[in-house]
């Protein structure tokens, strides 16, 4: 049984148990010439106060601050990266749209070439300019 009393920046514990009951075998300690300082956790005698360290030290505060700063930097990096990805995606969509428009225009121009190079249109233009067709000079080439 222990009663804890909080003071400014430190905790003091008063043990209500007598020292004889706290140490399991005081005779063994006397026989082996063990001092209180050789025990791992010496038990305080009745009425003695024990000072403990504070829960939150300067090193802990610095470590928490560093972790928080790292988290904020990582978050900023992720947001910036996400914005760059969105912007790159938009640029890619714009370029794909332009490619589609160029392909449509290419198809339209190819169709116009086919219409302008029809045989009957070429022969009509040749007759209008006074040209005659020599059937003997035509050769067919098969693919």
C-alpha positions in Angstrom: 0.0 0.0 0.0 1.4 3.4 -1.0 0.2 6.9 -0.8 1.2 9.3 -3.6 1.6 13.0 -3.1 2.2 15.2 -6.2 4.5 18.1 -5.9 5.6 20.6 -8.5 7.5 18.7 -11.3 8.2 15.6 -9.2 6.3 12.8 -7.5 7.0 11.8 -4.0 5.8 8.4 -2.7 5.4 7.5 1.0 5.3 3.8 1.8 3.0 2.8 4.6 4.5 -0.7 4.9 7.2 -1.3 7.5 10.7 -2.0 6.1 10.8 -5.4 7.7 7.8 -6.6 5.6 9.1 -4.9 2.4 12.4 -6.9 2.5 11.6 -10.6 2.2 14.5 -11.9 4.3 16.6 -9.2 6.2 18.6 -11.9 7.9 20.0 -13.1 4.6 21.0 -9.6 3.7 22.9 -9.1 6.9 24.6 -12.6 6.6 25.8 -11.9 3.0 27.0 -8.4 3.9 24.8 -6.8 1.4 24.2 -3.1 1.7 21.2 -1.1 0.6 23.1 0.2 -2.3 23.8 -3.3 -3.7 20.1 -4.1 -4.1 18.6 -3.5 -7.5 15.6 -1.5 -6.1 16.1 -0.8 -2.5 12.9 -0.4 -0.6 12.6 2.8 1.3 12.0 2.7 5.0 8.7 3.7 6.5 8.2 7.4 6.2 11.0 8.0 3.7 10.2 9.9 0.6 11.3 8.7 -2.8 11.9 11.1 -5.6 11.0 9.9 -9.1 11.8 11.5 -12.4 9.3 13.5 -14.3 7.2 11.7 -16.9 7.9 14.2 -19.7 11.6 15.2 -20.0 13.2 17.7 -22.4 14.5 14.9 -24.6 11.0 13.5 -24.8 9.6 16.9 -25.9 12.4 17.2 -28.5 11.7 13.8 -29.8 8.0 14.5 -30.0 8.7 17.8 -31.7 11.0 16.1 -34.3 8.4 13.4 -35.0 5.7 16.1 -35.4 7.9 18.1 -37.8 8.8 15.0 -39.8 5.1 14.2 -40.1 4.3 17.7 -41.2 7.1 17.7 -43.8 6.0 14.3 -45.1 2.4 15.5 -45.3 3.5 18.6 -47.2 5.6 16.5 -49.6 2.6 14.2 -50.2 0.2 17.1 -50.9 2.8 18.6 -53.3 3.3 15.3 -55.1 -0.4 14.8 -55.4 -0.8 18.2 -56.9 2.0 17.5 -59.4 0.3 14.2 -60.4 -3.0 15.9 -60.9 -1.4 18.7 -63.0 0.5 16.1 -65.1 -2.7 14.1 -65.6 -4.5 17.2 -66.9 -1.6 17.9 -69.3 -1.7 14.3 -70.5 -5.5 14.6 -71.1 -5.0 17.8 -73.1 -2.3 16.3 -75.2 -4.4 13.2 -75.9 -7.3 15.4 -76.9 -5.0 17.3 -79.4 -3.7 13.9 -80.8 -7.3 12.8 -81.3 -8.1 16.1 -83.1 -5.0 15.7 -85.4 -6.0 12.1 -86.2 -9.6 13.2 -87.2 -8.1 16.0 -89.4 -5.7 13.5 -90.9 -8.6 11.1 -91.7 -10.6 14.0 -93.3 -7.7 15.1 -95.4 -7.1 11.5 -96.5 -10.7 11.2 -97.6 -10.5 14.5 -99.5 -7.4 13.2 -101.3 -9.3 10.1 -102.3 -12.2 12.3 -103.6 -9.9 14.6 -105.6 -7.9 11.8 -107.2 -10.9 9.9 -108.6 -10.3 8.7 -112.2 -13.4 10.4 -113.7 -12.4 13.8 -112.1 -8.8 13.6 -113.4 -10.1 12.7 -117.0 -12.5 15.7 -116.9 -9.8 18.1 -115.9 -7.5 16.7 -118.7 -10.2 17.1 -121.3 -10.9 20.7 -120.2 -7.2 21.6 -120.8 -7.1 19.8 -124.1 -5.1 16.7 -123.2 -5.9 13.4 -124.7 -5.5 10.0 -123.2 -3.1 7.5 -124.8 -4.3 4.1 -123.8 -1.2 2.4 -125.2 1.1 4.3 -122.7 -0.8 3.0 -119.7 0.7 0.1 -117.8 -1.0 -1.7 -114.9 1.2 -2.6 -112.0 -0.1 -5.3 -109.6 0.9 -5.4 -106.1 
